[in-house]
Amino acid sequence: MPDSPTPEEREQKDKEQKAKEAAEQAALPYKWTQTIKDVDITVPIAGNLKGKDLDVNFTKNKLKVAVKGQTPVIDGDLPHPIHTEESTWTLETVSDGTKEISLHLDKINKMEWWPNVVTSAPAIDTSKITPEDSKLSDLDGETRQMVEKMMYDQRQKEMGKPTSDEEKKAEMLR
C-alpha cells in the first residue's frame, strides 16, 4: 500500500476539505472577503436598528461587532494587526429593507492572507487562495526591482545569454 495518496485521492480529499470549509464559512453570522491588502466584512442586522444601537469596536488586534444588549456577532482577537486609522465601518440599508454593518479592515502586513476574521472562528486554507493579478506598479520599490531583475534574468537565460549576476562577475574580471 503506497504511503502517499494518489492524485485522485488527493483531489477527493481537497474537495471534501473545500466543502467542509465552505459549510463552516456559510454557518458564520457574517460574510467576509479579503485581498492581500484588506479584509471586508458584512454583518446582516434588523432593518429597524440605527448606529446608536450598535457596539462596533476595533483595535489593532481585536474586533467586536454587536447590537447593544445582545451577544456579540463577532468578538475576538484578529489573526494579524490592522491599521485602525485606515479601517472603517458603516451601517447600510439593503434592498430588502434589512440593514448590514459593513466593515473595512486595513491590514498592516499587506503580504499575508488571513485564515479567519477572528482567531476563534473556523479557518480557511490560505494556501489554496488564488490571488488576483497584480501589476508591477502595485509593488513597493524594492520588491519591484527584485521582480524586474528576475524577469530580466529569465529572459537572458531563455536567449542563452548571461544573467545580471553573471554580467557583473564578468565586468569585475575585466
VMD Tcl script that builds the backbone (N, CA, C; Angstrom):
set m [mol new atoms 522]
animate dup $m
set s [atomselect $m all]
$s set {name element resname resid chain x y z} {
  {N N MET 1 A 0.841 -1.189 0.000}
  {CA C MET 1 A 0.000 0.000 0.000}
  {C C MET 1 A 0.882 1.247 0.000}
  {N N PRO 2 A 0.655 2.176 -0.942}
  {CA C PRO 2 A 1.524 3.353 -1.035}
  {C C PRO 2 A 1.322 4.302 0.157}
  {N N ASP 3 A 2.439 4.940 0.542}
  {CA C ASP 3 A 2.404 5.871 1.667}
  {C C ASP 3 A 1.684 7.173 1.318}
  {N N SER 4 A 1.924 7.670 0.107}
  {CA C SER 4 A 1.299 8.949 -0.267}
  {C C SER 4 A 0.037 8.694 -1.091}
  {N N PRO 5 A -0.956 9.587 -0.963}
  {CA C PRO 5 A -2.217 9.379 -1.699}
  {C C PRO 5 A -2.022 9.564 -3.211}
  {N N THR 6 A -2.869 8.881 -3.968}
  {CA C THR 6 A -2.831 9.034 -5.418}
  {C C THR 6 A -3.390 10.424 -5.756}
  {N N PRO 7 A -3.134 10.913 -6.974}
  {CA C PRO 7 A -3.697 12.218 -7.355}
  {C C PRO 7 A -5.220 12.259 -7.203}
  {N N GLU 8 A -5.890 11.123 -7.497}
  {CA C GLU 8 A -7.350 11.063 -7.374}
  {C C GLU 8 A -7.772 11.186 -5.903}
  {N N GLU 9 A -7.046 10.466 -5.036}
  {CA C GLU 9 A -7.347 10.525 -3.602}
  {C C GLU 9 A -7.102 11.939 -3.057}
  {N N ARG 10 A -6.012 12.536 -3.491}
  {CA C ARG 10 A -5.689 13.894 -3.051}
  {C C ARG 10 A -6.760 14.880 -3.524}
  {N N GLU 11 A -7.200 14.726 -4.765}
  {CA C GLU 11 A -8.248 15.600 -5.314}
  {C C GLU 11 A -9.551 15.429 -4.532}
  {N N GLN 12 A -9.884 14.176 -4.203}
  {CA C GLN 12 A -11.100 13.896 -3.424}
  {C C GLN 12 A -10.984 14.520 -2.029}
  {N N LYS 13 A -9.818 14.378 -1.403}
  {CA C LYS 13 A -9.590 14.942 -0.071}
  {C C LYS 13 A -9.690 16.478 -0.135}
  {N N ASP 14 A -9.121 17.087 -1.176}
  {CA C ASP 14 A -9.205 18.543 -1.352}
  {C C ASP 14 A -10.657 18.984 -1.505}
  {N N LYS 15 A -11.440 18.213 -2.296}
  {CA C LYS 15 A -12.865 18.534 -2.492}
  {C C LYS 15 A -13.613 18.474 -1.173}
  {N N GLU 16 A -13.349 17.413 -0.395}
  {CA C GLU 16 A -14.010 17.256 0.905}
  {C C GLU 16 A -13.628 18.392 1.852}
  {N N GLN 17 A -12.343 18.740 1.856}
  {CA C GLN 17 A -11.867 19.826 2.718}
  {C C GLN 17 A -12.508 21.147 2.303}
  {N N LYS 18 A -12.600 21.375 1.000}
  {CA C LYS 18 A -13.197 22.614 0.491}
  {C C LYS 18 A -14.687 22.680 0.857}
  {N N ALA 19 A -15.394 21.566 0.755}
  {CA C ALA 19 A -16.818 21.525 1.110}
  {C C ALA 19 A -17.003 21.781 2.610}
  {N N LYS 20 A -16.145 21.182 3.447}
  {CA C LYS 20 A -16.204 21.385 4.901}
  {C C LYS 20 A -15.953 22.860 5.212}
  {N N GLU 21 A -14.932 23.424 4.575}
  {CA C GLU 21 A -14.583 24.839 4.771}
  {C C GLU 21 A -15.743 25.740 4.352}
  {N N ALA 22 A -16.350 25.457 3.202}
  {CA C ALA 22 A -17.479 26.260 2.698}
  {C C ALA 22 A -18.662 26.195 3.660}
  {N N ALA 23 A -18.921 25.011 4.200}
  {CA C ALA 23 A -20.027 24.845 5.156}
  {C C ALA 23 A -19.749 25.632 6.440}
  {N N GLU 24 A -18.516 25.569 6.931}
  {CA C GLU 24 A -18.146 26.316 8.145}
  {C C GLU 24 A -18.296 27.820 7.933}
  {N N GLN 25 A -17.832 28.294 6.770}
  {CA C GLN 25 A -17.907 29.734 6.474}
  {C C GLN 25 A -19.362 30.174 6.294}
  {N N ALA 26 A -20.179 29.332 5.653}
  {CA C ALA 26 A -21.595 29.667 5.437}
  {C C ALA 26 A -22.356 29.740 6.756}
  {N N ALA 27 A -21.914 28.983 7.754}
  {CA C ALA 27 A -22.588 28.967 9.059}
  {C C ALA 27 A -22.270 30.205 9.903}
  {N N LEU 28 A -21.260 30.961 9.521}
  {CA C LEU 28 A -20.905 32.159 10.287}
  {C C LEU 28 A -22.019 33.202 10.171}
  {N N PRO 29 A -22.235 34.013 11.214}
  {CA C PRO 29 A -23.297 35.034 11.166}
  {C C PRO 29 A -22.876 36.290 10.395}
  {N N TYR 30 A -21.828 36.184 9.601}
  {CA C TYR 30 A -21.332 37.294 8.779}
  {C C TYR 30 A -20.666 36.714 7.540}
  {N N LYS 31 A -20.446 37.556 6.558}
  {CA C LYS 31 A -19.726 37.162 5.335}
  {C C LYS 31 A -18.448 37.982 5.289}
  {N N TRP 32 A -17.389 37.398 4.754}
  {CA C TRP 32 A -16.149 38.156 4.655}
  {C C TRP 32 A -15.367 37.790 3.415}
  {N N THR 33 A -14.642 38.768 2.916}
  {CA C THR 33 A -13.760 38.578 1.772}
  {C C THR 33 A -12.459 39.298 2.098}
  {N N GLN 34 A -11.421 38.974 1.341}
  {CA C GLN 34 A -10.157 39.665 1.555}
  {C C GLN 34 A -9.374 39.776 0.272}
  {N N THR 35 A -8.528 40.788 0.239}
  {CA C THR 35 A -7.479 40.886 -0.759}
  {C C THR 35 A -6.191 40.774 0.048}
  {N N ILE 36 A -5.070 40.813 -0.595}
  {CA C ILE 36 A -3.810 40.726 0.131}
  {C C ILE 36 A -3.632 41.955 1.034}
  {N N LYS 37 A -4.374 43.054 0.734}
  {CA C LYS 37 A -4.207 44.307 1.470}
  {C C LYS 37 A -5.254 44.572 2.541}
  {N N ASP 38 A -6.470 44.008 2.404}
  {CA C ASP 38 A -7.529 44.340 3.356}
  {C C ASP 38 A -8.566 43.235 3.490}
  {N N VAL 39 A -9.418 43.405 4.495}
  {CA C VAL 39 A -10.498 42.451 4.783}
  {C C VAL 39 A -11.807 43.230 4.826}
  {N N ASP 40 A -12.842 42.717 4.157}
  {CA C ASP 40 A -14.167 43.338 4.187}
  {C C ASP 40 A -15.158 42.345 4.792}
  {N N ILE 41 A -15.966 42.853 5.736}
  {CA C ILE 41 A -16.909 42.008 6.464}
  {C C ILE 41 A -18.290 42.653 6.379}
  {N N THR 42 A -19.326 41.844 6.152}
  {CA C THR 42 A -20.705 42.356 6.222}
  {C C THR 42 A -21.473 41.515 7.233}
  {N N VAL 43 A -22.206 42.218 8.106}
  {CA C VAL 43 A -22.988 41.568 9.154}
  {C C VAL 43 A -24.445 41.987 8.979}
  {N N PRO 44 A -25.333 41.064 8.600}
  {CA C PRO 44 A -26.750 41.423 8.455}
  {C C PRO 44 A -27.399 41.676 9.818}
  {N N ILE 45 A -28.233 42.736 9.891}
  {CA C ILE 45 A -28.961 43.040 11.135}
  {C C ILE 45 A -30.379 43.478 10.782}
  {N N ALA 46 A -31.218 43.628 11.787}
  {CA C ALA 46 A -32.612 44.039 11.575}
  {C C ALA 46 A -32.675 45.460 10.999}
  {N N GLY 47 A -33.680 45.705 10.160}
  {CA C GLY 47 A -33.835 46.990 9.479}
  {C C GLY 47 A -34.213 48.154 10.376}
  {N N ASN 48 A -34.690 47.871 11.591}
  {CA C ASN 48 A -35.115 48.963 12.474}
  {C C ASN 48 A -33.975 49.501 13.345}
  {N N LEU 49 A -32.780 48.927 13.244}
  {CA C LEU 49 A -31.666 49.361 14.084}
  {C C LEU 49 A -30.949 50.574 13.499}
  {N N LYS 50 A -30.396 51.399 14.380}
  {CA C LYS 50 A -29.632 52.577 13.990}
  {C C LYS 50 A -28.214 52.441 14.543}
  {N N GLY 51 A -27.348 53.303 14.083}
  {CA C GLY 51 A -25.956 53.263 14.525}
  {C C GLY 51 A -25.802 53.304 16.028}
  {N N LYS 52 A -26.658 54.090 16.714}
  {CA C LYS 52 A -26.561 54.209 18.180}
  {C C LYS 52 A -26.938 52.910 18.899}
  {N N ASP 53 A -27.603 51.980 18.183}
  {CA C ASP 53 A -27.982 50.687 18.762}
  {C C ASP 53 A -26.849 49.663 18.683}
  {N N LEU 54 A -25.749 50.057 18.041}
  {CA C LEU 54 A -24.669 49.103 17.765}
  {C C LEU 54 A -23.452 49.350 18.638}
  {N N ASP 55 A -22.703 48.297 18.848}
  {CA C ASP 55 A -21.432 48.367 19.554}
  {C C ASP 55 A -20.388 47.778 18.610}
  {N N VAL 56 A -19.726 48.649 17.849}
  {CA C VAL 56 A -18.699 48.213 16.898}
  {C C VAL 56 A -17.378 48.837 17.330}
  {N N ASN 57 A -16.445 48.001 17.690}
  {CA C ASN 57 A -15.135 48.469 18.139}
  {C C ASN 57 A -14.040 47.630 17.514}
  {N N PHE 58 A -12.983 48.297 17.074}
  {CA C PHE 58 A -11.798 47.553 16.673}
  {C C PHE 58 A -10.563 48.284 17.163}
  {N N THR 59 A -9.593 47.482 17.578}
  {CA C THR 59 A -8.286 47.990 17.954}
  {C C THR 59 A -7.309 47.335 16.989}
  {N N LYS 60 A -6.035 47.567 17.205}
  {CA C LYS 60 A -5.023 46.990 16.327}
  {C C LYS 60 A -5.140 45.464 16.236}
  {N N ASN 61 A -5.574 44.824 17.346}
  {CA C ASN 61 A -5.572 43.359 17.394}
  {C C ASN 61 A -6.906 42.712 17.761}
  {N N LYS 62 A -7.963 43.503 17.957}
  {CA C LYS 62 A -9.247 42.940 18.392}
  {C C LYS 62 A -10.398 43.527 17.582}
  {N N LEU 63 A -11.500 42.770 17.506}
  {CA C LEU 63 A -12.701 43.219 16.803}
  {C C LEU 63 A -13.929 42.783 17.593}
  {N N LYS 64 A -14.869 43.724 17.752}
  {CA C LYS 64 A -16.149 43.402 18.382}
  {C C LYS 64 A -17.251 44.062 17.571}
  {N N VAL 65 A -18.259 43.266 17.190}
  {CA C VAL 65 A -19.436 43.761 16.476}
  {C C VAL 65 A -20.650 43.189 17.201}
  {N N ALA 66 A -21.509 44.086 17.703}
  {CA C ALA 66 A -22.678 43.620 18.462}
  {C C ALA 66 A -23.808 44.633 18.374}
  {N N VAL 67 A -25.019 44.136 18.583}
  {CA C VAL 67 A -26.163 45.003 18.835}
  {C C VAL 67 A -26.149 45.163 20.352}
  {N N LYS 68 A -26.231 46.406 20.835}
  {CA C LYS 68 A -26.157 46.654 22.277}
  {C C LYS 68 A -27.165 45.786 23.027}
  {N N GLY 69 A -26.711 45.177 24.120}
  {CA C GLY 69 A -27.573 44.337 24.938}
  {C C GLY 69 A -27.707 42.908 24.439}
  {N N GLN 70 A -27.070 42.584 23.316}
  {CA C GLN 70 A -27.141 41.218 22.777}
  {C C GLN 70 A -25.747 40.604 22.746}
  {N N THR 71 A -25.705 39.301 22.563}
  {CA C THR 71 A -24.431 38.602 22.427}
  {C C THR 71 A -23.732 39.104 21.158}
  {N N PRO 72 A -22.446 39.419 21.235}
  {CA C PRO 72 A -21.740 39.913 20.044}
  {C C PRO 72 A -21.789 38.919 18.871}
  {N N VAL 73 A -21.891 39.474 17.666}
  {CA C VAL 73 A -21.848 38.655 16.451}
  {C C VAL 73 A -20.400 38.231 16.206}
  {N N ILE 74 A -19.483 39.176 16.418}
  {CA C ILE 74 A -18.046 38.918 16.300}
  {C C ILE 74 A -17.403 39.523 17.541}
  {N N ASP 75 A -16.539 38.756 18.198}
  {CA C ASP 75 A -15.832 39.276 19.360}
  {C C ASP 75 A -14.590 38.427 19.564}
  {N N GLY 76 A -13.435 38.989 19.261}
  {CA C GLY 76 A -12.224 38.195 19.452}
  {C C GLY 76 A -10.983 38.868 18.927}
  {N N ASP 77 A -9.903 38.111 18.971}
  {CA C ASP 77 A -8.606 38.588 18.508}
  {C C ASP 77 A -8.503 38.427 16.997}
  {N N LEU 78 A -7.978 39.458 16.348}
  {CA C LEU 78 A -7.707 39.380 14.905}
  {C C LEU 78 A -6.488 38.478 14.703}
  {N N PRO 79 A -6.425 37.763 13.568}
  {CA C PRO 79 A -5.265 36.895 13.343}
  {C C PRO 79 A -3.976 37.683 13.123}
  {N N HIS 80 A -4.113 38.924 12.633}
  {CA C HIS 80 A -2.964 39.794 12.380}
  {C C HIS 80 A -3.404 41.228 12.645}
  {N N PRO 81 A -2.466 42.132 12.940}
  {CA C PRO 81 A -2.843 43.515 13.275}
  {C C PRO 81 A -3.359 44.315 12.072}
  {N N ILE 82 A -4.157 45.364 12.397}
  {CA C ILE 82 A -4.711 46.259 11.376}
  {C C ILE 82 A -4.315 47.702 11.675}
  {N N HIS 83 A -4.412 48.551 10.648}
  {CA C HIS 83 A -4.267 49.999 10.807}
  {C C HIS 83 A -5.641 50.513 11.232}
  {N N THR 84 A -5.814 50.882 12.492}
  {CA C THR 84 A -7.125 51.329 12.960}
  {C C THR 84 A -7.549 52.638 12.306}
  {N N GLU 85 A -6.587 53.521 12.024}
  {CA C GLU 85 A -6.938 54.811 11.432}
  {C C GLU 85 A -7.359 54.688 9.964}
  {N N GLU 86 A -7.060 53.571 9.328}
  {CA C GLU 86 A -7.444 53.348 7.930}
  {C C GLU 86 A -8.629 52.380 7.819}
  {N N SER 87 A -9.082 51.850 8.946}
  {CA C SER 87 A -10.189 50.887 8.969}
  {C C SER 87 A -11.481 51.612 9.338}
  {N N THR 88 A -12.604 51.181 8.732}
  {CA C THR 88 A -13.879 51.880 8.941}
  {C C THR 88 A -15.037 50.897 9.056}
  {N N TRP 89 A -16.177 51.427 9.528}
  {CA C TRP 89 A -17.421 50.658 9.466}
  {C C TRP 89 A -18.563 51.606 9.136}
  {N N THR 90 A -19.558 51.079 8.440}
  {CA C THR 90 A -20.749 51.850 8.088}
  {C C THR 90 A -21.978 50.969 8.281}
  {N N LEU 91 A -23.132 51.622 8.418}
  {CA C LEU 91 A -24.409 50.929 8.503}
  {C C LEU 91 A -25.150 51.231 7.214}
  {N N GLU 92 A -25.523 50.188 6.475}
  {CA C GLU 92 A -26.138 50.375 5.168}
  {C C GLU 92 A -27.484 49.663 5.095}
  {N N THR 93 A -28.434 50.292 4.394}
  {CA C THR 93 A -29.743 49.679 4.174}
  {C C THR 93 A -29.662 48.806 2.925}
  {N N VAL 94 A -30.172 47.590 3.030}
  {CA C VAL 94 A -30.155 46.636 1.923}
  {C C VAL 94 A -31.510 46.719 1.212}
  {N N SER 95 A -31.562 46.303 -0.040}
  {CA C SER 95 A -32.778 46.424 -0.856}
  {C C SER 95 A -34.009 45.745 -0.238}
  {N N ASP 96 A -33.824 44.699 0.559}
  {CA C ASP 96 A -34.979 44.002 1.153}
  {C C ASP 96 A -35.476 44.660 2.449}
  {N N GLY 97 A -34.931 45.831 2.793}
  {CA C GLY 97 A -35.386 46.547 3.985}
  {C C GLY 97 A -34.579 46.250 5.241}
  {N N THR 98 A -33.737 45.211 5.184}
  {CA C THR 98 A -32.863 44.941 6.330}
  {C C THR 98 A -31.645 45.860 6.229}
  {N N LYS 99 A -30.777 45.764 7.185}
  {CA C LYS 99 A -29.551 46.559 7.147}
  {C C LYS 99 A -28.356 45.645 7.335}
  {N N GLU 100 A -27.189 46.189 7.015}
  {CA C GLU 100 A -25.974 45.429 7.277}
  {C C GLU 100 A -24.876 46.374 7.730}
  {N N ILE 101 A -24.056 45.851 8.622}
  {CA C ILE 101 A -22.874 46.575 9.071}
  {C C ILE 101 A -21.758 46.171 8.109}
  {N N SER 102 A -21.135 47.152 7.481}
  {CA C SER 102 A -20.013 46.873 6.577}
  {C C SER 102 A -18.730 47.365 7.232}
  {N N LEU 103 A -17.795 46.456 7.393}
  {CA C LEU 103 A -16.504 46.807 7.981}
  {C C LEU 103 A -15.413 46.648 6.939}
  {N N HIS 104 A -14.474 47.576 6.963}
  {CA C HIS 104 A -13.305 47.505 6.092}
  {C C HIS 104 A -12.083 47.583 7.000}
  {N N LEU 105 A -11.306 46.508 7.049}
  {CA C LEU 105 A -10.112 46.455 7.890}
  {C C LEU 105 A -8.870 46.512 7.006}
  {N N ASP 106 A -8.003 47.462 7.288}
  {CA C ASP 106 A -6.779 47.660 6.515}
  {C C ASP 106 A -5.639 46.892 7.189}
  {N N LYS 107 A -5.119 45.877 6.500}
  {CA C LYS 107 A -4.056 45.041 7.072}
  {C C LYS 107 A -2.754 45.835 7.205}
  {N N ILE 108 A -2.016 45.581 8.281}
  {CA C ILE 108 A -0.689 46.185 8.423}
  {C C ILE 108 A 0.272 45.450 7.488}
  {N N ASN 109 A 0.279 44.119 7.558}
  {CA C ASN 109 A 1.130 43.333 6.669}
  {C C ASN 109 A 0.334 43.048 5.397}
  {N N LYS 110 A 0.705 43.727 4.321}
  {CA C LYS 110 A -0.031 43.614 3.065}
  {C C LYS 110 A 0.509 42.469 2.193}
  {N N MET 111 A 1.183 41.532 2.840}
  {CA C MET 111 A 1.750 40.403 2.105}
  {C C MET 111 A 1.314 39.058 2.697}
  {N N GLU 112 A 0.198 39.049 3.464}
  {CA C GLU 112 A -0.246 37.769 4.017}
  {C C GLU 112 A -1.762 37.656 3.994}
  {N N TRP 113 A -2.215 36.421 3.790}
  {CA C TRP 113 A -3.646 36.117 3.797}
  {C C TRP 113 A -4.065 35.782 5.211}
  {N N TRP 114 A -5.294 36.119 5.550}
  {CA C TRP 114 A -5.838 35.787 6.867}
  {C C TRP 114 A -6.601 34.470 6.778}
  {N N PRO 115 A -6.405 33.565 7.749}
  {CA C PRO 115 A -7.165 32.317 7.748}
  {C C PRO 115 A -8.597 32.506 8.263}
  {N N ASN 116 A -8.839 33.597 9.007}
  {CA C ASN 116 A -10.168 33.875 9.559}
  {C C ASN 116 A -10.232 35.342 9.993}
  {N N VAL 117 A -11.432 35.812 10.337}
  {CA C VAL 117 A -11.611 37.199 10.777}
  {C C VAL 117 A -11.141 37.353 12.219}
  {N N VAL 118 A -11.568 36.428 13.079}
  {CA C VAL 118 A -11.073 36.376 14.453}
  {C C VAL 118 A -10.556 34.964 14.701}
  {N N THR 119 A -9.582 34.854 15.577}
  {CA C THR 119 A -8.892 33.567 15.758}
  {C C THR 119 A -9.795 32.452 16.286}
  {N N SER 120 A -10.940 32.816 16.884}
  {CA C SER 120 A -11.855 31.796 17.398}
  {C C SER 120 A -12.787 31.232 16.313}
  {N N ALA 121 A -12.794 31.830 15.124}
  {CA C ALA 121 A -13.660 31.376 14.026}
  {C C ALA 121 A -12.970 30.271 13.223}
  {N N PRO 122 A -13.751 29.463 12.484}
  {CA C PRO 122 A -13.139 28.420 11.653}
  {C C PRO 122 A -12.177 29.039 10.630}
  {N N ALA 123 A -11.073 28.367 10.402}
  {CA C ALA 123 A -10.048 28.877 9.485}
  {C C ALA 123 A -10.248 28.345 8.070}
  {N N ILE 124 A -9.794 29.126 7.108}
  {CA C ILE 124 A -9.747 28.668 5.714}
  {C C ILE 124 A -8.305 28.276 5.408}
  {N N ASP 125 A -8.123 27.484 4.375}
  {CA C ASP 125 A -6.786 27.075 3.957}
  {C C ASP 125 A -6.229 28.171 3.051}
  {N N THR 126 A -5.366 29.008 3.612}
  {CA C THR 126 A -4.846 30.149 2.844}
  {C C THR 126 A -3.911 29.719 1.706}
  {N N SER 127 A -3.408 28.486 1.763}
  {CA C SER 127 A -2.523 28.028 0.679}
  {C C SER 127 A -3.308 27.781 -0.615}
  {N N LYS 128 A -4.644 27.695 -0.516}
  {CA C LYS 128 A -5.480 27.443 -1.703}
  {C C LYS 128 A -6.028 28.739 -2.319}
  {N N ILE 129 A -5.665 29.902 -1.753}
  {CA C ILE 129 A -6.156 31.177 -2.287}
  {C C ILE 129 A -5.440 31.490 -3.583}
  {N N THR 130 A -6.212 31.868 -4.595}
  {CA C THR 130 A -5.643 32.310 -5.858}
  {C C THR 130 A -5.720 33.828 -5.884}
  {N N PRO 131 A -4.572 34.494 -5.769}
  {CA C PRO 131 A -4.609 35.955 -5.714}
  {C C PRO 131 A -5.008 36.566 -7.052}
  {N N GLU 132 A -5.565 37.779 -6.971}
  {CA C GLU 132 A -5.896 38.489 -8.190}
  {C C GLU 132 A -4.590 38.908 -8.875}
  {N N ASP 133 A -4.642 39.109 -10.181}
  {CA C ASP 133 A -3.457 39.538 -10.908}
  {C C ASP 133 A -3.015 40.896 -10.379}
  {N N SER 134 A -1.715 41.070 -10.289}
  {CA C SER 134 A -1.199 42.365 -9.850}
  {C C SER 134 A -0.272 42.933 -10.917}
  {N N LYS 135 A -0.052 44.222 -10.843}
  {CA C LYS 135 A 0.819 44.905 -11.791}
  {C C LYS 135 A 2.124 45.238 -11.088}
  {N N LEU 136 A 3.195 45.358 -11.855}
  {CA C LEU 136 A 4.469 45.745 -11.259}
  {C C LEU 136 A 4.341 47.070 -10.518}
  {N N SER 137 A 3.523 47.976 -11.032}
  {CA C SER 137 A 3.368 49.294 -10.413}
  {C C SER 137 A 2.721 49.216 -9.034}
  {N N ASP 138 A 2.057 48.073 -8.708}
  {CA C ASP 138 A 1.443 47.895 -7.385}
  {C C ASP 138 A 2.486 47.589 -6.312}
  {N N LEU 139 A 3.666 47.146 -6.734}
  {CA C LEU 139 A 4.684 46.712 -5.779}
  {C C LEU 139 A 5.487 47.896 -5.244}
  {N N ASP 140 A 6.028 47.724 -4.019}
  {CA C ASP 140 A 6.905 48.764 -3.486}
  {C C ASP 140 A 8.221 48.717 -4.263}
  {N N GLY 141 A 9.004 49.778 -4.185}
  {CA C GLY 141 A 10.216 49.937 -4.997}
  {C C GLY 141 A 11.182 48.778 -4.932}
  {N N GLU 142 A 11.495 48.324 -3.725}
  {CA C GLU 142 A 12.472 47.253 -3.548}
  {C C GLU 142 A 11.973 45.946 -4.158}
  {N N THR 143 A 10.716 45.598 -3.911}
  {CA C THR 143 A 10.142 44.366 -4.448}
  {C C THR 143 A 10.079 44.439 -5.966}
  {N N ARG 144 A 9.682 45.609 -6.476}
  {CA C ARG 144 A 9.589 45.789 -7.925}
  {C C ARG 144 A 10.955 45.584 -8.594}
  {N N GLN 145 A 12.016 46.142 -8.006}
  {CA C GLN 145 A 13.360 45.967 -8.571}
  {C C GLN 145 A 13.741 44.493 -8.612}
  {N N MET 146 A 13.431 43.773 -7.523}
  {CA C MET 146 A 13.771 42.361 -7.445}
  {C C MET 146 A 13.019 41.570 -8.524}
  {N N VAL 147 A 11.722 41.855 -8.700}
  {CA C VAL 147 A 10.923 41.147 -9.702}
  {C C VAL 147 A 11.425 41.473 -11.118}
  {N N GLU 148 A 11.731 42.752 -11.368}
  {CA C GLU 148 A 12.239 43.132 -12.692}
  {C C GLU 148 A 13.569 42.446 -12.987}
  {N N LYS 149 A 14.435 42.329 -11.976}
  {CA C LYS 149 A 15.720 41.633 -12.144}
  {C C LYS 149 A 15.476 40.166 -12.471}
  {N N MET 150 A 14.531 39.533 -11.750}
  {CA C MET 150 A 14.228 38.122 -12.004}
  {C C MET 150 A 13.688 37.932 -13.422}
  {N N MET 151 A 12.826 38.863 -13.858}
  {CA C MET 151 A 12.264 38.760 -15.212}
  {C C MET 151 A 13.369 38.943 -16.256}
  {N N TYR 152 A 14.275 39.892 -16.040}
  {CA C TYR 152 A 15.394 40.137 -16.954}
  {C C TYR 152 A 16.273 38.884 -17.032}
  {N N ASP 153 A 16.622 38.342 -15.851}
  {CA C ASP 153 A 17.479 37.151 -15.824}
  {C C ASP 153 A 16.821 35.976 -16.533}
  {N N GLN 154 A 15.497 35.824 -16.372}
  {CA C GLN 154 A 14.778 34.738 -17.037}
  {C C GLN 154 A 14.852 34.889 -18.559}
  {N N ARG 155 A 14.624 36.116 -19.036}
  {CA C ARG 155 A 14.721 36.369 -20.495}
  {C C ARG 155 A 16.135 36.100 -21.003}
  {N N GLN 156 A 17.126 36.534 -20.235}
  {CA C GLN 156 A 18.518 36.308 -20.639}
  {C C GLN 156 A 18.811 34.806 -20.742}
  {N N LYS 157 A 18.363 34.027 -19.745}
  {CA C LYS 157 A 18.591 32.577 -19.757}
  {C C LYS 157 A 17.930 31.936 -20.978}
  {N N GLU 158 A 16.697 32.373 -21.278}
  {CA C GLU 158 A 15.975 31.812 -22.422}
  {C C GLU 158 A 16.703 32.067 -23.735}
  {N N MET 159 A 17.423 33.179 -23.808}
  {CA C MET 159 A 18.168 33.513 -25.028}
  {C C MET 159 A 19.600 32.987 -24.971}
  {N N GLY 160 A 19.948 32.273 -23.881}
  {CA C GLY 160 A 21.289 31.718 -23.749}
  {C C GLY 160 A 22.332 32.768 -23.411}
  {N N LYS 161 A 21.911 33.902 -22.891}
  {CA C LYS 161 A 22.835 34.987 -22.539}
  {C C LYS 161 A 23.065 34.992 -21.034}
  {N N PRO 162 A 24.118 35.696 -20.583}
  {CA C PRO 162 A 24.406 35.719 -19.142}
  {C C PRO 162 A 23.354 36.511 -18.340}
  {N N THR 163 A 23.124 36.057 -17.097}
  {CA C THR 163 A 22.203 36.766 -16.210}
  {C C THR 163 A 22.893 38.029 -15.687}
  {N N SER 164 A 22.159 38.869 -14.996}
  {CA C SER 164 A 22.731 40.117 -14.477}
  {C C SER 164 A 23.891 39.849 -13.518}
  {N N ASP 165 A 23.775 38.802 -12.684}
  {CA C ASP 165 A 24.866 38.456 -11.772}
  {C C ASP 165 A 26.092 37.985 -12.540}
  {N N GLU 166 A 25.862 37.179 -13.577}
  {CA C GLU 166 A 26.979 36.703 -14.403}
  {C C GLU 166 A 27.631 37.866 -15.142}
  {N N GLU 167 A 26.826 38.835 -15.594}
  {CA C GLU 167 A 27.378 40.021 -16.257}
  {C C GLU 167 A 28.239 40.839 -15.279}
  {N N LYS 168 A 27.776 40.965 -14.030}
  {CA C LYS 168 A 28.544 41.688 -13.006}
  {C C LYS 168 A 29.891 41.033 -12.759}
  {N N LYS 169 A 29.880 39.674 -12.633}
  {CA C LYS 169 A 31.129 38.941 -12.396}
  {C C LYS 169 A 32.095 39.144 -13.561}
  {N N ALA 170 A 31.576 39.044 -14.787}
  {CA C ALA 170 A 32.430 39.222 -15.971}
  {C C ALA 170 A 33.005 40.629 -15.999}
  {N N GLU 171 A 32.202 41.623 -15.615}
  {CA C GLU 171 A 32.654 43.022 -15.592}
  {C C GLU 171 A 33.793 43.201 -14.576}
  {N N MET 172 A 33.668 42.544 -13.423}
  {CA C MET 172 A 34.679 42.659 -12.378}
  {C C MET 172 A 36.001 42.007 -12.795}
  {N N LEU 173 A 35.923 40.980 -13.632}
  {CA C LEU 173 A 37.128 40.269 -14.073}
  {C C LEU 173 A 37.873 40.991 -15.192}
  {N N ARG 174 A 37.229 41.977 -15.784}
  {CA C ARG 174 A 37.881 42.695 -16.905}
  {C C ARG 174 A 38.972 43.613 -16.414}
}
mol reanalyze $m
mol bondsrecalc $m
mol representation Tube
mol addrep $m
